[in-house]
Amino acid sequence: MIELNQVGIRIDGLSILENVSLKIEENNIYVLFGENGSGKTTLMKTIAGMMPIDAGTIHKNPAYTSGDFIYIGDEPILYDELTGKEHIDFCYSLFRSSFDKDEIGRMAALFQIDVHLTKKVKDYSLGMKKKLQLLCVFISEARVLLLDEFISGLDVYSLELIEGILKEFAAKEGHAIIFCSHILEFSERVGNVFLQISGGRITDQFDRGSIQMDQNRLKDSMKPKVER
């Protein structure tokens, strides 16, 4: 579906990604883990087509367009003066989307933001903003989601809902998810392929079947590093 071969990126003479080879297959949820500055964000942005590469090649299913890839960071990108409903209407118009509006309504109710959709986003909490942005992502009808610490700041109830929604999304034809998070328990439950990154290189890959024996290593690698 997506294949990276010996991909490298340099910025100001510094190697950010080096010799990265990776296959992203549909119907999988990939978890990237590694210390801060290891290259996780750069890799996701590269797959999303947001960063040019200096070496190697990237091959994507020719059926994909640039609109099939959406990268979301930990800070929601929304317009403070628009209401939630105006964001939803805007996204339907922008993406010329045919996504089921009843399904968006169902998810808004599950996220408990349906009663807030007439309020301006500037009055939303961080968690509410993230839930609204996720609705906008589904409206876009993108098929590959790249979630960079997106779930940080969400409550336990919201995480349980998002877990089910992401698994349902990834199960659709041509869909996949790549994400990183320091919330270990969520990552273990949701992911089925785990990729360790260090120094801009993928140093390990394992699937859910072997996660138990690698649990301590996974836990240590996902801890935020303290700057000294």
Biotite code that builds the C-alpha atoms (Angstrom):
import biotite.structure as struc

atoms = struc.array([
    struc.Atom([0.000, 0.000, 0.000], chain_id="A", res_id=1, res_name="MET", atom_name="CA", element="C"),
    struc.Atom([2.837, 2.404, 0.984], chain_id="A", res_id=2, res_name="ILE", atom_name="CA", element="C"),
    struc.Atom([6.499, 1.453, 0.719], chain_id="A", res_id=3, res_name="GLU", atom_name="CA", element="C"),
    struc.Atom([9.524, 3.453, 1.828], chain_id="A", res_id=4, res_name="LEU", atom_name="CA", element="C"),
    struc.Atom([12.897, 2.341, 0.497], chain_id="A", res_id=5, res_name="ASN", atom_name="CA", element="C"),
    struc.Atom([16.109, 3.700, 2.069], chain_id="A", res_id=6, res_name="GLN", atom_name="CA", element="C"),
    struc.Atom([14.466, 7.065, 2.720], chain_id="A", res_id=7, res_name="VAL", atom_name="CA", element="C"),
    struc.Atom([16.650, 9.830, 4.116], chain_id="A", res_id=8, res_name="GLY", atom_name="CA", element="C"),
    struc.Atom([16.024, 13.441, 5.144], chain_id="A", res_id=9, res_name="ILE", atom_name="CA", element="C"),
    struc.Atom([18.616, 16.048, 6.114], chain_id="A", res_id=10, res_name="ARG", atom_name="CA", element="C"),
    struc.Atom([17.848, 19.477, 7.564], chain_id="A", res_id=11, res_name="ILE", atom_name="CA", element="C"),
    struc.Atom([20.627, 22.049, 7.878], chain_id="A", res_id=12, res_name="ASP", atom_name="CA", element="C"),
    struc.Atom([23.165, 19.288, 7.383], chain_id="A", res_id=13, res_name="GLY", atom_name="CA", element="C"),
    struc.Atom([21.691, 17.153, 10.163], chain_id="A", res_id=14, res_name="LEU", atom_name="CA", element="C"),
    struc.Atom([20.340, 13.669, 9.365], chain_id="A", res_id=15, res_name="SER", atom_name="CA", element="C"),
    struc.Atom([16.736, 13.433, 10.604], chain_id="A", res_id=16, res_name="ILE", atom_name="CA", element="C"),
    struc.Atom([15.791, 10.180, 8.861], chain_id="A", res_id=17, res_name="LEU", atom_name="CA", element="C"),
    struc.Atom([18.367, 7.709, 7.588], chain_id="A", res_id=18, res_name="GLU", atom_name="CA", element="C"),
    struc.Atom([17.905, 4.594, 5.447], chain_id="A", res_id=19, res_name="ASN", atom_name="CA", element="C"),
    struc.Atom([14.301, 4.080, 6.489], chain_id="A", res_id=20, res_name="VAL", atom_name="CA", element="C"),
    struc.Atom([12.681, 1.120, 4.754], chain_id="A", res_id=21, res_name="SER", atom_name="CA", element="C"),
    struc.Atom([9.117, 0.301, 5.716], chain_id="A", res_id=22, res_name="LEU", atom_name="CA", element="C"),
    struc.Atom([5.940, -1.214, 4.317], chain_id="A", res_id=23, res_name="LYS", atom_name="CA", element="C"),
    struc.Atom([2.584, 0.132, 5.462], chain_id="A", res_id=24, res_name="ILE", atom_name="CA", element="C"),
    struc.Atom([-0.155, -2.390, 4.794], chain_id="A", res_id=25, res_name="GLU", atom_name="CA", element="C"),
    struc.Atom([-3.867, -1.672, 4.840], chain_id="A", res_id=26, res_name="GLU", atom_name="CA", element="C"),
    struc.Atom([-6.051, -2.608, 7.839], chain_id="A", res_id=27, res_name="ASN", atom_name="CA", element="C"),
    struc.Atom([-3.174, -2.167, 10.288], chain_id="A", res_id=28, res_name="ASN", atom_name="CA", element="C"),
    struc.Atom([-2.633, 0.288, 13.133], chain_id="A", res_id=29, res_name="ILE", atom_name="CA", element="C"),
    struc.Atom([1.061, 1.116, 13.444], chain_id="A", res_id=30, res_name="TYR", atom_name="CA", element="C"),
    struc.Atom([2.485, 2.463, 16.701], chain_id="A", res_id=31, res_name="VAL", atom_name="CA", element="C"),
    struc.Atom([5.722, 4.460, 16.501], chain_id="A", res_id=32, res_name="LEU", atom_name="CA", element="C"),
    struc.Atom([7.719, 4.561, 19.718], chain_id="A", res_id=33, res_name="PHE", atom_name="CA", element="C"),
    struc.Atom([11.011, 6.058, 20.697], chain_id="A", res_id=34, res_name="GLY", atom_name="CA", element="C"),
    struc.Atom([12.472, 8.902, 22.704], chain_id="A", res_id=35, res_name="GLU", atom_name="CA", element="C"),
    struc.Atom([11.754, 12.540, 21.921], chain_id="A", res_id=36, res_name="ASN", atom_name="CA", element="C"),
    struc.Atom([13.681, 13.673, 18.853], chain_id="A", res_id=37, res_name="GLY", atom_name="CA", element="C"),
    struc.Atom([14.032, 10.151, 17.473], chain_id="A", res_id=38, res_name="SER", atom_name="CA", element="C"),
    struc.Atom([12.280, 11.016, 14.179], chain_id="A", res_id=39, res_name="GLY", atom_name="CA", element="C"),
    struc.Atom([8.681, 9.935, 14.805], chain_id="A", res_id=40, res_name="LYS", atom_name="CA", element="C"),
    struc.Atom([7.071, 13.206, 13.729], chain_id="A", res_id=41, res_name="THR", atom_name="CA", element="C"),
    struc.Atom([9.333, 13.552, 10.693], chain_id="A", res_id=42, res_name="THR", atom_name="CA", element="C"),
    struc.Atom([8.489, 10.036, 9.555], chain_id="A", res_id=43, res_name="LEU", atom_name="CA", element="C"),
    struc.Atom([4.748, 10.633, 9.843], chain_id="A", res_id=44, res_name="MET", atom_name="CA", element="C"),
    struc.Atom([4.941, 13.952, 7.998], chain_id="A", res_id=45, res_name="LYS", atom_name="CA", element="C"),
    struc.Atom([7.041, 12.287, 5.305], chain_id="A", res_id=46, res_name="THR", atom_name="CA", element="C"),
    struc.Atom([4.456, 9.555, 4.769], chain_id="A", res_id=47, res_name="ILE", atom_name="CA", element="C"),
    struc.Atom([1.752, 12.237, 4.654], chain_id="A", res_id=48, res_name="ALA", atom_name="CA", element="C"),
    struc.Atom([3.639, 13.988, 1.853], chain_id="A", res_id=49, res_name="GLY", atom_name="CA", element="C"),
    struc.Atom([4.422, 17.061, 3.953], chain_id="A", res_id=50, res_name="MET", atom_name="CA", element="C"),
    struc.Atom([8.229, 16.791, 3.751], chain_id="A", res_id=51, res_name="MET", atom_name="CA", element="C"),
    struc.Atom([10.501, 16.257, 0.730], chain_id="A", res_id=52, res_name="PRO", atom_name="CA", element="C"),
    struc.Atom([13.020, 13.444, 0.935], chain_id="A", res_id=53, res_name="ILE", atom_name="CA", element="C"),
    struc.Atom([16.723, 13.715, 0.134], chain_id="A", res_id=54, res_name="ASP", atom_name="CA", element="C"),
    struc.Atom([17.359, 10.035, -0.520], chain_id="A", res_id=55, res_name="ALA", atom_name="CA", element="C"),
    struc.Atom([15.465, 6.860, -1.321], chain_id="A", res_id=56, res_name="GLY", atom_name="CA", element="C"),
    struc.Atom([11.972, 6.417, -2.738], chain_id="A", res_id=57, res_name="THR", atom_name="CA", element="C"),
    struc.Atom([8.374, 6.325, -1.553], chain_id="A", res_id=58, res_name="ILE", atom_name="CA", element="C"),
    struc.Atom([5.801, 4.304, -3.490], chain_id="A", res_id=59, res_name="HIS", atom_name="CA", element="C"),
    struc.Atom([2.100, 4.672, -2.765], chain_id="A", res_id=60, res_name="LYS", atom_name="CA", element="C"),
    struc.Atom([-0.924, 2.899, -4.129], chain_id="A", res_id=61, res_name="ASN", atom_name="CA", element="C"),
    struc.Atom([-1.754, 4.848, -7.321], chain_id="A", res_id=62, res_name="PRO", atom_name="CA", element="C"),
    struc.Atom([-5.377, 4.898, -6.215], chain_id="A", res_id=63, res_name="ALA", atom_name="CA", element="C"),
    struc.Atom([-4.415, 7.298, -3.419], chain_id="A", res_id=64, res_name="TYR", atom_name="CA", element="C"),
    struc.Atom([-4.523, 11.071, -3.753], chain_id="A", res_id=65, res_name="THR", atom_name="CA", element="C"),
    struc.Atom([-2.894, 13.640, -1.478], chain_id="A", res_id=66, res_name="SER", atom_name="CA", element="C"),
    struc.Atom([-6.277, 14.031, 0.227], chain_id="A", res_id=67, res_name="GLY", atom_name="CA", element="C"),
    struc.Atom([-6.152, 10.426, 1.401], chain_id="A", res_id=68, res_name="ASP", atom_name="CA", element="C"),
    struc.Atom([-3.444, 11.306, 3.923], chain_id="A", res_id=69, res_name="PHE", atom_name="CA", element="C"),
    struc.Atom([-4.121, 13.434, 7.007], chain_id="A", res_id=70, res_name="ILE", atom_name="CA", element="C"),
    struc.Atom([-1.581, 14.301, 9.683], chain_id="A", res_id=71, res_name="TYR", atom_name="CA", element="C"),
    struc.Atom([-2.823, 15.567, 13.063], chain_id="A", res_id=72, res_name="ILE", atom_name="CA", element="C"),
    struc.Atom([-0.521, 16.839, 15.785], chain_id="A", res_id=73, res_name="GLY", atom_name="CA", element="C"),
    struc.Atom([-1.212, 17.291, 19.481], chain_id="A", res_id=74, res_name="ASP", atom_name="CA", element="C"),
    struc.Atom([-2.572, 20.842, 19.017], chain_id="A", res_id=75, res_name="GLU", atom_name="CA", element="C"),
    struc.Atom([-5.926, 21.047, 17.196], chain_id="A", res_id=76, res_name="PRO", atom_name="CA", element="C"),
    struc.Atom([-6.049, 23.386, 14.188], chain_id="A", res_id=77, res_name="ILE", atom_name="CA", element="C"),
    struc.Atom([-9.459, 25.037, 14.305], chain_id="A", res_id=78, res_name="LEU", atom_name="CA", element="C"),
    struc.Atom([-10.942, 28.513, 13.922], chain_id="A", res_id=79, res_name="TYR", atom_name="CA", element="C"),
    struc.Atom([-11.767, 30.079, 17.287], chain_id="A", res_id=80, res_name="ASP", atom_name="CA", element="C"),
    struc.Atom([-14.591, 32.252, 15.982], chain_id="A", res_id=81, res_name="GLU", atom_name="CA", element="C"),
    struc.Atom([-16.459, 29.439, 14.226], chain_id="A", res_id=82, res_name="LEU", atom_name="CA", element="C"),
    struc.Atom([-18.888, 27.155, 16.016], chain_id="A", res_id=83, res_name="THR", atom_name="CA", element="C"),
    struc.Atom([-18.541, 23.399, 15.986], chain_id="A", res_id=84, res_name="GLY", atom_name="CA", element="C"),
    struc.Atom([-21.420, 23.110, 13.536], chain_id="A", res_id=85, res_name="LYS", atom_name="CA", element="C"),
    struc.Atom([-19.833, 25.703, 11.253], chain_id="A", res_id=86, res_name="GLU", atom_name="CA", element="C"),
    struc.Atom([-16.616, 23.652, 11.236], chain_id="A", res_id=87, res_name="HIS", atom_name="CA", element="C"),
    struc.Atom([-18.560, 20.546, 10.275], chain_id="A", res_id=88, res_name="ILE", atom_name="CA", element="C"),
    struc.Atom([-20.467, 22.360, 7.501], chain_id="A", res_id=89, res_name="ASP", atom_name="CA", element="C"),
    struc.Atom([-17.226, 23.933, 6.256], chain_id="A", res_id=90, res_name="PHE", atom_name="CA", element="C"),
    struc.Atom([-15.501, 20.536, 6.061], chain_id="A", res_id=91, res_name="CYS", atom_name="CA", element="C"),
    struc.Atom([-18.383, 18.999, 4.113], chain_id="A", res_id=92, res_name="TYR", atom_name="CA", element="C"),
    struc.Atom([-18.109, 21.856, 1.610], chain_id="A", res_id=93, res_name="SER", atom_name="CA", element="C"),
    struc.Atom([-14.287, 21.901, 1.498], chain_id="A", res_id=94, res_name="LEU", atom_name="CA", element="C"),
    struc.Atom([-13.896, 18.171, 0.913], chain_id="A", res_id=95, res_name="PHE", atom_name="CA", element="C"),
    struc.Atom([-17.094, 17.814, -1.126], chain_id="A", res_id=96, res_name="ARG", atom_name="CA", element="C"),
    struc.Atom([-17.742, 14.958, 1.222], chain_id="A", res_id=97, res_name="SER", atom_name="CA", element="C"),
    struc.Atom([-20.430, 12.311, 1.020], chain_id="A", res_id=98, res_name="SER", atom_name="CA", element="C"),
    struc.Atom([-19.654, 10.956, 4.498], chain_id="A", res_id=99, res_name="PHE", atom_name="CA", element="C"),
    struc.Atom([-22.845, 9.949, 6.302], chain_id="A", res_id=100, res_name="ASP", atom_name="CA", element="C"),
    struc.Atom([-24.062, 12.976, 8.294], chain_id="A", res_id=101, res_name="LYS", atom_name="CA", element="C"),
    struc.Atom([-26.034, 10.738, 10.627], chain_id="A", res_id=102, res_name="ASP", atom_name="CA", element="C"),
    struc.Atom([-22.784, 8.964, 11.510], chain_id="A", res_id=103, res_name="GLU", atom_name="CA", element="C"),
    struc.Atom([-21.147, 12.309, 12.331], chain_id="A", res_id=104, res_name="ILE", atom_name="CA", element="C"),
    struc.Atom([-24.125, 13.104, 14.529], chain_id="A", res_id=105, res_name="GLY", atom_name="CA", element="C"),
    struc.Atom([-23.792, 9.728, 16.252], chain_id="A", res_id=106, res_name="ARG", atom_name="CA", element="C"),
    struc.Atom([-20.096, 10.270, 16.965], chain_id="A", res_id=107, res_name="MET", atom_name="CA", element="C"),
    struc.Atom([-20.708, 13.822, 18.201], chain_id="A", res_id=108, res_name="ALA", atom_name="CA", element="C"),
    struc.Atom([-23.250, 12.417, 20.654], chain_id="A", res_id=109, res_name="ALA", atom_name="CA", element="C"),
    struc.Atom([-20.858, 9.674, 21.765], chain_id="A", res_id=110, res_name="LEU", atom_name="CA", element="C"),
    struc.Atom([-18.148, 12.293, 22.292], chain_id="A", res_id=111, res_name="PHE", atom_name="CA", element="C"),
    struc.Atom([-20.662, 14.359, 24.265], chain_id="A", res_id=112, res_name="GLN", atom_name="CA", element="C"),
    struc.Atom([-20.021, 17.467, 22.176], chain_id="A", res_id=113, res_name="ILE", atom_name="CA", element="C"),
    struc.Atom([-23.331, 17.467, 20.290], chain_id="A", res_id=114, res_name="ASP", atom_name="CA", element="C"),
    struc.Atom([-24.846, 19.920, 22.779], chain_id="A", res_id=115, res_name="VAL", atom_name="CA", element="C"),
    struc.Atom([-21.862, 22.250, 22.285], chain_id="A", res_id=116, res_name="HIS", atom_name="CA", element="C"),
    struc.Atom([-21.858, 22.445, 18.480], chain_id="A", res_id=117, res_name="LEU", atom_name="CA", element="C"),
    struc.Atom([-23.595, 25.830, 18.492], chain_id="A", res_id=118, res_name="THR", atom_name="CA", element="C"),
    struc.Atom([-20.819, 27.314, 20.664], chain_id="A", res_id=119, res_name="LYS", atom_name="CA", element="C"),
    struc.Atom([-17.690, 28.966, 19.293], chain_id="A", res_id=120, res_name="LYS", atom_name="CA", element="C"),
    struc.Atom([-14.561, 26.838, 19.399], chain_id="A", res_id=121, res_name="VAL", atom_name="CA", element="C"),
    struc.Atom([-12.754, 29.434, 21.523], chain_id="A", res_id=122, res_name="LYS", atom_name="CA", element="C"),
    struc.Atom([-15.016, 28.297, 24.376], chain_id="A", res_id=123, res_name="ASP", atom_name="CA", element="C"),
    struc.Atom([-14.140, 24.596, 23.947], chain_id="A", res_id=124, res_name="TYR", atom_name="CA", element="C"),
    struc.Atom([-11.825, 22.647, 26.212], chain_id="A", res_id=125, res_name="SER", atom_name="CA", element="C"),
    struc.Atom([-8.771, 20.980, 24.648], chain_id="A", res_id=126, res_name="LEU", atom_name="CA", element="C"),
    struc.Atom([-10.519, 17.602, 24.728], chain_id="A", res_id=127, res_name="GLY", atom_name="CA", element="C"),
    struc.Atom([-13.601, 19.006, 22.973], chain_id="A", res_id=128, res_name="MET", atom_name="CA", element="C"),
    struc.Atom([-11.430, 20.579, 20.280], chain_id="A", res_id=129, res_name="LYS", atom_name="CA", element="C"),
    struc.Atom([-9.699, 17.264, 19.627], chain_id="A", res_id=130, res_name="LYS", atom_name="CA", element="C"),
    struc.Atom([-13.010, 15.444, 19.325], chain_id="A", res_id=131, res_name="LYS", atom_name="CA", element="C"),
    struc.Atom([-14.300, 18.055, 16.867], chain_id="A", res_id=132, res_name="LEU", atom_name="CA", element="C"),
    struc.Atom([-11.132, 17.790, 14.805], chain_id="A", res_id=133, res_name="GLN", atom_name="CA", element="C"),
    struc.Atom([-11.510, 14.009, 14.655], chain_id="A", res_id=134, res_name="LEU", atom_name="CA", element="C"),
    struc.Atom([-15.040, 14.473, 13.282], chain_id="A", res_id=135, res_name="LEU", atom_name="CA", element="C"),
    struc.Atom([-13.596, 16.759, 10.607], chain_id="A", res_id=136, res_name="CYS", atom_name="CA", element="C"),
    struc.Atom([-11.021, 14.094, 9.737], chain_id="A", res_id=137, res_name="VAL", atom_name="CA", element="C"),
    struc.Atom([-13.748, 11.537, 9.089], chain_id="A", res_id=138, res_name="PHE", atom_name="CA", element="C"),
    struc.Atom([-15.674, 14.043, 6.985], chain_id="A", res_id=139, res_name="ILE", atom_name="CA", element="C"),
    struc.Atom([-12.561, 14.431, 4.800], chain_id="A", res_id=140, res_name="SER", atom_name="CA", element="C"),
    struc.Atom([-12.851, 10.718, 3.905], chain_id="A", res_id=141, res_name="GLU", atom_name="CA", element="C"),
    struc.Atom([-9.074, 10.330, 4.174], chain_id="A", res_id=142, res_name="ALA", atom_name="CA", element="C"),
    struc.Atom([-7.867, 6.744, 4.232], chain_id="A", res_id=143, res_name="ARG", atom_name="CA", element="C"),
    struc.Atom([-4.536, 7.029, 6.049], chain_id="A", res_id=144, res_name="VAL", atom_name="CA", element="C"),
    struc.Atom([-4.486, 8.790, 9.426], chain_id="A", res_id=145, res_name="LEU", atom_name="CA", element="C"),
    struc.Atom([-1.231, 9.919, 11.011], chain_id="A", res_id=146, res_name="LEU", atom_name="CA", element="C"),
    struc.Atom([-1.860, 10.844, 14.638], chain_id="A", res_id=147, res_name="LEU", atom_name="CA", element="C"),
    struc.Atom([1.029, 12.505, 16.475], chain_id="A", res_id=148, res_name="ASP", atom_name="CA", element="C"),
    struc.Atom([0.333, 12.517, 20.239], chain_id="A", res_id=149, res_name="GLU", atom_name="CA", element="C"),
    struc.Atom([-3.263, 13.314, 19.300], chain_id="A", res_id=150, res_name="PHE", atom_name="CA", element="C"),
    struc.Atom([-4.813, 11.469, 22.243], chain_id="A", res_id=151, res_name="ILE", atom_name="CA", element="C"),
    struc.Atom([-2.893, 13.322, 24.953], chain_id="A", res_id=152, res_name="SER", atom_name="CA", element="C"),
    struc.Atom([-5.230, 15.294, 27.194], chain_id="A", res_id=153, res_name="GLY", atom_name="CA", element="C"),
    struc.Atom([-8.278, 13.093, 26.595], chain_id="A", res_id=154, res_name="LEU", atom_name="CA", element="C"),
    struc.Atom([-10.169, 11.487, 29.466], chain_id="A", res_id=155, res_name="ASP", atom_name="CA", element="C"),
    struc.Atom([-10.549, 7.730, 29.969], chain_id="A", res_id=156, res_name="VAL", atom_name="CA", element="C"),
    struc.Atom([-14.099, 7.668, 28.595], chain_id="A", res_id=157, res_name="TYR", atom_name="CA", element="C"),
    struc.Atom([-13.011, 9.463, 25.410], chain_id="A", res_id=158, res_name="SER", atom_name="CA", element="C"),
    struc.Atom([-10.021, 7.147, 24.959], chain_id="A", res_id=159, res_name="LEU", atom_name="CA", element="C"),
    struc.Atom([-12.296, 4.106, 25.115], chain_id="A", res_id=160, res_name="GLU", atom_name="CA", element="C"),
    struc.Atom([-14.576, 5.605, 22.456], chain_id="A", res_id=161, res_name="LEU", atom_name="CA", element="C"),
    struc.Atom([-11.690, 6.609, 20.207], chain_id="A", res_id=162, res_name="ILE", atom_name="CA", element="C"),
    struc.Atom([-10.139, 3.155, 20.540], chain_id="A", res_id=163, res_name="GLU", atom_name="CA", element="C"),
    struc.Atom([-13.244, 1.561, 19.023], chain_id="A", res_id=164, res_name="GLY", atom_name="CA", element="C"),
    struc.Atom([-13.610, 4.234, 16.337], chain_id="A", res_id=165, res_name="ILE", atom_name="CA", element="C"),
    struc.Atom([-9.971, 3.919, 15.225], chain_id="A", res_id=166, res_name="LEU", atom_name="CA", element="C"),
    struc.Atom([-10.167, 0.135, 15.025], chain_id="A", res_id=167, res_name="LYS", atom_name="CA", element="C"),
    struc.Atom([-13.351, 0.421, 12.981], chain_id="A", res_id=168, res_name="GLU", atom_name="CA", element="C"),
    struc.Atom([-11.701, 2.954, 10.672], chain_id="A", res_id=169, res_name="PHE", atom_name="CA", element="C"),
    struc.Atom([-8.588, 0.823, 10.120], chain_id="A", res_id=170, res_name="ALA", atom_name="CA", element="C"),
    struc.Atom([-10.699, -2.223, 9.231], chain_id="A", res_id=171, res_name="ALA", atom_name="CA", element="C"),
    struc.Atom([-12.091, -0.529, 6.101], chain_id="A", res_id=172, res_name="LYS", atom_name="CA", element="C"),
    struc.Atom([-10.677, -1.293, 2.675], chain_id="A", res_id=173, res_name="GLU", atom_name="CA", element="C"),
    struc.Atom([-7.561, 0.722, 1.869], chain_id="A", res_id=174, res_name="GLY", atom_name="CA", element="C"),
    struc.Atom([-7.350, 2.247, 5.350], chain_id="A", res_id=175, res_name="HIS", atom_name="CA", element="C"),
    struc.Atom([-4.502, 2.359, 7.847], chain_id="A", res_id=176, res_name="ALA", atom_name="CA", element="C"),
    struc.Atom([-3.457, 4.351, 10.901], chain_id="A", res_id=177, res_name="ILE", atom_name="CA", element="C"),
    struc.Atom([-0.005, 5.391, 12.094], chain_id="A", res_id=178, res_name="ILE", atom_name="CA", element="C"),
    struc.Atom([0.277, 7.018, 15.488], chain_id="A", res_id=179, res_name="PHE", atom_name="CA", element="C"),
    struc.Atom([2.572, 7.731, 18.366], chain_id="A", res_id=180, res_name="CYS", atom_name="CA", element="C"),
    struc.Atom([1.633, 8.297, 21.979], chain_id="A", res_id=181, res_name="SER", atom_name="CA", element="C"),
    struc.Atom([3.234, 8.142, 25.395], chain_id="A", res_id=182, res_name="HIS", atom_name="CA", element="C"),
    struc.Atom([0.065, 6.520, 26.749], chain_id="A", res_id=183, res_name="ILE", atom_name="CA", element="C"),
    struc.Atom([1.378, 2.963, 26.873], chain_id="A", res_id=184, res_name="LEU", atom_name="CA", element="C"),
    struc.Atom([-1.849, 1.169, 27.786], chain_id="A", res_id=185, res_name="GLU", atom_name="CA", element="C"),
    struc.Atom([-3.762, 2.737, 24.896], chain_id="A", res_id=186, res_name="PHE", atom_name="CA", element="C"),
    struc.Atom([-0.959, 1.954, 22.449], chain_id="A", res_id=187, res_name="SER", atom_name="CA", element="C"),
    struc.Atom([-0.868, -1.684, 23.514], chain_id="A", res_id=188, res_name="GLU", atom_name="CA", element="C"),
    struc.Atom([-4.619, -2.099, 23.095], chain_id="A", res_id=189, res_name="ARG", atom_name="CA", element="C"),
    struc.Atom([-4.987, -0.333, 19.771], chain_id="A", res_id=190, res_name="VAL", atom_name="CA", element="C"),
    struc.Atom([-1.806, -1.103, 17.842], chain_id="A", res_id=191, res_name="GLY", atom_name="CA", element="C"),
    struc.Atom([-1.049, -4.337, 16.053], chain_id="A", res_id=192, res_name="ASN", atom_name="CA", element="C"),
    struc.Atom([2.341, -3.400, 14.545], chain_id="A", res_id=193, res_name="VAL", atom_name="CA", element="C"),
    struc.Atom([4.974, -1.642, 16.666], chain_id="A", res_id=194, res_name="PHE", atom_name="CA", element="C"),
    struc.Atom([7.935, 0.261, 15.224], chain_id="A", res_id=195, res_name="LEU", atom_name="CA", element="C"),
    struc.Atom([10.853, 1.463, 17.325], chain_id="A", res_id=196, res_name="GLN", atom_name="CA", element="C"),
    struc.Atom([12.705, 4.539, 16.070], chain_id="A", res_id=197, res_name="ILE", atom_name="CA", element="C"),
    struc.Atom([16.057, 5.749, 17.305], chain_id="A", res_id=198, res_name="SER", atom_name="CA", element="C"),
    struc.Atom([18.336, 8.344, 15.737], chain_id="A", res_id=199, res_name="GLY", atom_name="CA", element="C"),
    struc.Atom([16.166, 8.585, 12.630], chain_id="A", res_id=200, res_name="GLY", atom_name="CA", element="C"),
    struc.Atom([16.335, 4.840, 11.970], chain_id="A", res_id=201, res_name="ARG", atom_name="CA", element="C"),
    struc.Atom([13.795, 2.073, 12.482], chain_id="A", res_id=202, res_name="ILE", atom_name="CA", element="C"),
    struc.Atom([15.638, -0.202, 14.855], chain_id="A", res_id=203, res_name="THR", atom_name="CA", element="C"),
    struc.Atom([12.968, -2.788, 15.595], chain_id="A", res_id=204, res_name="ASP", atom_name="CA", element="C"),
    struc.Atom([9.551, -3.990, 14.463], chain_id="A", res_id=205, res_name="GLN", atom_name="CA", element="C"),
    struc.Atom([7.243, -6.476, 16.106], chain_id="A", res_id=206, res_name="PHE", atom_name="CA", element="C"),
    struc.Atom([3.562, -7.343, 16.087], chain_id="A", res_id=207, res_name="ASP", atom_name="CA", element="C"),
    struc.Atom([0.959, -7.832, 18.793], chain_id="A", res_id=208, res_name="ARG", atom_name="CA", element="C"),
    struc.Atom([1.818, -11.513, 19.133], chain_id="A", res_id=209, res_name="GLY", atom_name="CA", element="C"),
    struc.Atom([5.241, -10.713, 20.548], chain_id="A", res_id=210, res_name="SER", atom_name="CA", element="C"),
    struc.Atom([4.374, -7.611, 22.533], chain_id="A", res_id=211, res_name="ILE", atom_name="CA", element="C"),
    struc.Atom([4.422, -9.369, 25.904], chain_id="A", res_id=212, res_name="GLN", atom_name="CA", element="C"),
    struc.Atom([8.079, -10.298, 25.713], chain_id="A", res_id=213, res_name="MET", atom_name="CA", element="C"),
    struc.Atom([8.916, -6.798, 24.503], chain_id="A", res_id=214, res_name="ASP", atom_name="CA", element="C"),
    struc.Atom([6.668, -4.991, 26.986], chain_id="A", res_id=215, res_name="GLN", atom_name="CA", element="C"),
    struc.Atom([9.420, -3.666, 29.238], chain_id="A", res_id=216, res_name="ASN", atom_name="CA", element="C"),
    struc.Atom([11.432, -2.396, 26.280], chain_id="A", res_id=217, res_name="ARG", atom_name="CA", element="C"),
    struc.Atom([8.321, -0.785, 24.806], chain_id="A", res_id=218, res_name="LEU", atom_name="CA", element="C"),
    struc.Atom([7.520, 0.846, 28.138], chain_id="A", res_id=219, res_name="LYS", atom_name="CA", element="C"),
    struc.Atom([11.025, 2.237, 28.558], chain_id="A", res_id=220, res_name="ASP", atom_name="CA", element="C"),
    struc.Atom([11.161, 3.541, 24.992], chain_id="A", res_id=221, res_name="SER", atom_name="CA", element="C"),
    struc.Atom([7.838, 5.380, 25.290], chain_id="A", res_id=222, res_name="MET", atom_name="CA", element="C"),
    struc.Atom([8.786, 7.269, 28.456], chain_id="A", res_id=223, res_name="LYS", atom_name="CA", element="C"),
    struc.Atom([9.414, 10.973, 27.827], chain_id="A", res_id=224, res_name="PRO", atom_name="CA", element="C"),
    struc.Atom([13.113, 11.684, 28.285], chain_id="A", res_id=225, res_name="LYS", atom_name="CA", element="C"),
    struc.Atom([14.177, 14.298, 30.829], chain_id="A", res_id=226, res_name="VAL", atom_name="CA", element="C"),
    struc.Atom([16.458, 16.946, 29.374], chain_id="A", res_id=227, res_name="GLU", atom_name="CA", element="C"),
    struc.Atom([19.673, 17.396, 31.337], chain_id="A", res_id=228, res_name="ARG", atom_name="CA", element="C"),
])
